Amino acid sequence: MTWTAPQIDRTPEPYVGADFATYHREVALARAAVVGRSLDETFTEVGPKRRTFNLRWVYVHMIEEYARHNGPADLIRERIDGVVGE
């Protein structure tokens, strides 16, 4: 039995453009928030736990989250287009 890639409905362009615009705005806001700050600078979260983190922890956490969510998406893409990384 051979596997056939399913037909995928593409997201209409206006939505894609809006999503990318939102992403770029959020990246700009995040970059502006850390300008001139040290990776060792700490802050305390708002909420009942009031945990303290440093900026370095935030960067590592964001990389972990990105990798965690991007990995499965990459597996799906590989099944669709057949292209694998080196």
mmCIF file of the C-alpha atoms, coordinates in Angstrom:
data_MODEL
# 
_entry.id   MODEL 
# 
loop_
_atom_site.group_PDB 
_atom_site.id 
_atom_site.type_symbol 
_atom_site.label_atom_id 
_atom_site.label_alt_id 
_atom_site.label_comp_id 
_atom_site.label_asym_id 
_atom_site.label_entity_id 
_atom_site.label_seq_id 
_atom_site.pdbx_PDB_ins_code 
_atom_site.Cartn_x 
_atom_site.Cartn_y 
_atom_site.Cartn_z 
_atom_site.occupancy 
_atom_site.B_iso_or_equiv 
_atom_site.pdbx_formal_charge 
_atom_site.auth_seq_id 
_atom_site.auth_comp_id 
_atom_site.auth_asym_id 
_atom_site.auth_atom_id 
_atom_site.pdbx_PDB_model_num 
ATOM 1  C CA . MET A 1 1  ? 0.000  0.000  0.000  1.00 0.00 ? 1  MET A CA 1 
ATOM 2  C CA . THR A 1 2  ? 1.393  3.413  -0.913 1.00 0.00 ? 2  THR A CA 1 
ATOM 3  C CA . TRP A 1 3  ? 0.853  6.608  1.002  1.00 0.00 ? 3  TRP A CA 1 
ATOM 4  C CA . THR A 1 4  ? -0.672 9.543  -0.827 1.00 0.00 ? 4  THR A CA 1 
ATOM 5  C CA . ALA A 1 5  ? -0.320 13.064 0.528  1.00 0.00 ? 5  ALA A CA 1 
ATOM 6  C CA . PRO A 1 6  ? -3.709 14.520 1.423  1.00 0.00 ? 6  PRO A CA 1 
ATOM 7  C CA . GLN A 1 7  ? -5.060 17.570 -0.344 1.00 0.00 ? 7  GLN A CA 1 
ATOM 8  C CA . ILE A 1 8  ? -4.620 20.541 1.946  1.00 0.00 ? 8  ILE A CA 1 
ATOM 9  C CA . ASP A 1 9  ? -6.778 23.617 1.901  1.00 0.00 ? 9  ASP A CA 1 
ATOM 10 C CA . ARG A 1 10 ? -4.447 26.593 1.901  1.00 0.00 ? 10 ARG A CA 1 
ATOM 11 C CA . THR A 1 11 ? -5.147 29.448 4.284  1.00 0.00 ? 11 THR A CA 1 
ATOM 12 C CA . PRO A 1 12 ? -6.330 32.505 2.353  1.00 0.00 ? 12 PRO A CA 1 
ATOM 13 C CA . GLU A 1 13 ? -3.546 35.051 1.850  1.00 0.00 ? 13 GLU A CA 1 
ATOM 14 C CA . PRO A 1 14 ? -5.172 37.874 3.847  1.00 0.00 ? 14 PRO A CA 1 
ATOM 15 C CA . TYR A 1 15 ? -5.046 35.718 6.993  1.00 0.00 ? 15 TYR A CA 1 
ATOM 16 C CA . VAL A 1 16 ? -1.440 34.706 6.414  1.00 0.00 ? 16 VAL A CA 1 
ATOM 17 C CA . GLY A 1 17 ? -0.389 38.321 5.975  1.00 0.00 ? 17 GLY A CA 1 
ATOM 18 C CA . ALA A 1 18 ? -2.247 39.370 9.126  1.00 0.00 ? 18 ALA A CA 1 
ATOM 19 C CA . ASP A 1 19 ? -0.690 36.526 11.123 1.00 0.00 ? 19 ASP A CA 1 
ATOM 20 C CA . PHE A 1 20 ? 2.827  37.440 9.998  1.00 0.00 ? 20 PHE A CA 1 
ATOM 21 C CA . ALA A 1 21 ? 2.177  41.094 10.779 1.00 0.00 ? 21 ALA A CA 1 
ATOM 22 C CA . THR A 1 22 ? 1.047  40.166 14.305 1.00 0.00 ? 22 THR A CA 1 
ATOM 23 C CA . TYR A 1 23 ? 4.108  37.968 14.767 1.00 0.00 ? 23 TYR A CA 1 
ATOM 24 C CA . HIS A 1 24 ? 6.472  40.741 13.648 1.00 0.00 ? 24 HIS A CA 1 
ATOM 25 C CA . ARG A 1 25 ? 4.791  43.256 15.989 1.00 0.00 ? 25 ARG A CA 1 
ATOM 26 C CA . GLU A 1 26 ? 5.180  40.862 18.933 1.00 0.00 ? 26 GLU A CA 1 
ATOM 27 C CA . VAL A 1 27 ? 8.856  40.250 18.102 1.00 0.00 ? 27 VAL A CA 1 
ATOM 28 C CA . ALA A 1 28 ? 9.457  44.018 17.963 1.00 0.00 ? 28 ALA A CA 1 
ATOM 29 C CA . LEU A 1 29 ? 7.757  44.493 21.349 1.00 0.00 ? 29 LEU A CA 1 
ATOM 30 C CA . ALA A 1 30 ? 9.796  41.680 22.910 1.00 0.00 ? 30 ALA A CA 1 
ATOM 31 C CA . ARG A 1 31 ? 13.043 43.090 21.553 1.00 0.00 ? 31 ARG A CA 1 
ATOM 32 C CA . ALA A 1 32 ? 12.171 46.572 22.812 1.00 0.00 ? 32 ALA A CA 1 
ATOM 33 C CA . ALA A 1 33 ? 11.415 45.162 26.275 1.00 0.00 ? 33 ALA A CA 1 
ATOM 34 C CA . VAL A 1 34 ? 14.954 43.769 26.688 1.00 0.00 ? 34 VAL A CA 1 
ATOM 35 C CA . VAL A 1 35 ? 17.043 46.563 25.180 1.00 0.00 ? 35 VAL A CA 1 
ATOM 36 C CA . GLY A 1 36 ? 19.876 47.420 27.587 1.00 0.00 ? 36 GLY A CA 1 
ATOM 37 C CA . ARG A 1 37 ? 19.030 44.614 29.996 1.00 0.00 ? 37 ARG A CA 1 
ATOM 38 C CA . SER A 1 38 ? 21.489 42.031 31.282 1.00 0.00 ? 38 SER A CA 1 
ATOM 39 C CA . LEU A 1 39 ? 20.785 38.302 30.926 1.00 0.00 ? 39 LEU A CA 1 
ATOM 40 C CA . ASP A 1 40 ? 21.320 38.102 34.686 1.00 0.00 ? 40 ASP A CA 1 
ATOM 41 C CA . GLU A 1 41 ? 18.699 40.770 35.476 1.00 0.00 ? 41 GLU A CA 1 
ATOM 42 C CA . THR A 1 42 ? 15.893 39.279 37.547 1.00 0.00 ? 42 THR A CA 1 
ATOM 43 C CA . PHE A 1 43 ? 12.193 39.946 37.863 1.00 0.00 ? 43 PHE A CA 1 
ATOM 44 C CA . THR A 1 44 ? 9.352  38.472 39.894 1.00 0.00 ? 44 THR A CA 1 
ATOM 45 C CA . GLU A 1 45 ? 6.251  37.149 38.194 1.00 0.00 ? 45 GLU A CA 1 
ATOM 46 C CA . VAL A 1 46 ? 2.808  38.484 38.942 1.00 0.00 ? 46 VAL A CA 1 
ATOM 47 C CA . GLY A 1 47 ? 0.558  35.904 40.529 1.00 0.00 ? 47 GLY A CA 1 
ATOM 48 C CA . PRO A 1 48 ? 0.263  33.772 43.628 1.00 0.00 ? 48 PRO A CA 1 
ATOM 49 C CA . LYS A 1 49 ? 3.607  31.967 43.243 1.00 0.00 ? 49 LYS A CA 1 
ATOM 50 C CA . ARG A 1 50 ? 5.695  35.164 42.854 1.00 0.00 ? 50 ARG A CA 1 
ATOM 51 C CA . ARG A 1 51 ? 8.645  33.207 41.428 1.00 0.00 ? 51 ARG A CA 1 
ATOM 52 C CA . THR A 1 52 ? 11.823 35.043 40.464 1.00 0.00 ? 52 THR A CA 1 
ATOM 53 C CA . PHE A 1 53 ? 13.475 34.497 37.080 1.00 0.00 ? 53 PHE A CA 1 
ATOM 54 C CA . ASN A 1 54 ? 16.327 36.059 35.157 1.00 0.00 ? 54 ASN A CA 1 
ATOM 55 C CA . LEU A 1 55 ? 16.255 37.079 31.507 1.00 0.00 ? 55 LEU A CA 1 
ATOM 56 C CA . ARG A 1 56 ? 18.566 34.201 30.588 1.00 0.00 ? 56 ARG A CA 1 
ATOM 57 C CA . TRP A 1 57 ? 15.948 31.744 31.910 1.00 0.00 ? 57 TRP A CA 1 
ATOM 58 C CA . VAL A 1 58 ? 13.270 33.421 29.762 1.00 0.00 ? 58 VAL A CA 1 
ATOM 59 C CA . TYR A 1 59 ? 15.380 33.051 26.604 1.00 0.00 ? 59 TYR A CA 1 
ATOM 60 C CA . VAL A 1 60 ? 16.130 29.383 27.314 1.00 0.00 ? 60 VAL A CA 1 
ATOM 61 C CA . HIS A 1 61 ? 12.466 28.716 28.101 1.00 0.00 ? 61 HIS A CA 1 
ATOM 62 C CA . MET A 1 62 ? 11.346 30.340 24.848 1.00 0.00 ? 62 MET A CA 1 
ATOM 63 C CA . ILE A 1 63 ? 13.867 28.284 22.849 1.00 0.00 ? 63 ILE A CA 1 
ATOM 64 C CA . GLU A 1 64 ? 12.611 25.110 24.543 1.00 0.00 ? 64 GLU A CA 1 
ATOM 65 C CA . GLU A 1 65 ? 8.980  25.978 23.814 1.00 0.00 ? 65 GLU A CA 1 
ATOM 66 C CA . TYR A 1 66 ? 9.746  26.846 20.205 1.00 0.00 ? 66 TYR A CA 1 
ATOM 67 C CA . ALA A 1 67 ? 11.590 23.556 19.719 1.00 0.00 ? 67 ALA A CA 1 
ATOM 68 C CA . ARG A 1 68 ? 8.848  21.581 21.457 1.00 0.00 ? 68 ARG A CA 1 
ATOM 69 C CA . HIS A 1 69 ? 6.129  22.957 19.189 1.00 0.00 ? 69 HIS A CA 1 
ATOM 70 C CA . ASN A 1 70 ? 8.188  23.192 16.018 1.00 0.00 ? 70 ASN A CA 1 
ATOM 71 C CA . GLY A 1 71 ? 9.374  19.570 16.101 1.00 0.00 ? 71 GLY A CA 1 
ATOM 72 C CA . PRO A 1 72 ? 5.942  17.980 15.573 1.00 0.00 ? 72 PRO A CA 1 
ATOM 73 C CA . ALA A 1 73 ? 5.101  20.594 12.943 1.00 0.00 ? 73 ALA A CA 1 
ATOM 74 C CA . ASP A 1 74 ? 8.280  19.668 11.082 1.00 0.00 ? 74 ASP A CA 1 
ATOM 75 C CA . LEU A 1 75 ? 7.337  15.981 11.162 1.00 0.00 ? 75 LEU A CA 1 
ATOM 76 C CA . ILE A 1 76 ? 3.948  16.817 9.649  1.00 0.00 ? 76 ILE A CA 1 
ATOM 77 C CA . ARG A 1 77 ? 5.575  18.966 6.961  1.00 0.00 ? 77 ARG A CA 1 
ATOM 78 C CA . GLU A 1 78 ? 8.017  16.153 6.117  1.00 0.00 ? 78 GLU A CA 1 
ATOM 79 C CA . ARG A 1 79 ? 5.087  13.761 5.630  1.00 0.00 ? 79 ARG A CA 1 
ATOM 80 C CA . ILE A 1 80 ? 3.431  16.266 3.302  1.00 0.00 ? 80 ILE A CA 1 
ATOM 81 C CA . ASP A 1 81 ? 6.334  17.381 1.121  1.00 0.00 ? 81 ASP A CA 1 
ATOM 82 C CA . GLY A 1 82 ? 8.825  14.540 1.668  1.00 0.00 ? 82 GLY A CA 1 
ATOM 83 C CA . VAL A 1 83 ? 11.761 16.927 2.258  1.00 0.00 ? 83 VAL A CA 1 
ATOM 84 C CA . VAL A 1 84 ? 13.964 16.036 5.232  1.00 0.00 ? 84 VAL A CA 1 
ATOM 85 C CA . GLY A 1 85 ? 16.706 18.060 6.883  1.00 0.00 ? 85 GLY A CA 1 
ATOM 86 C CA . GLU A 1 86 ? 20.388 17.259 6.652  1.00 0.00 ? 86 GLU A CA 1 
# 
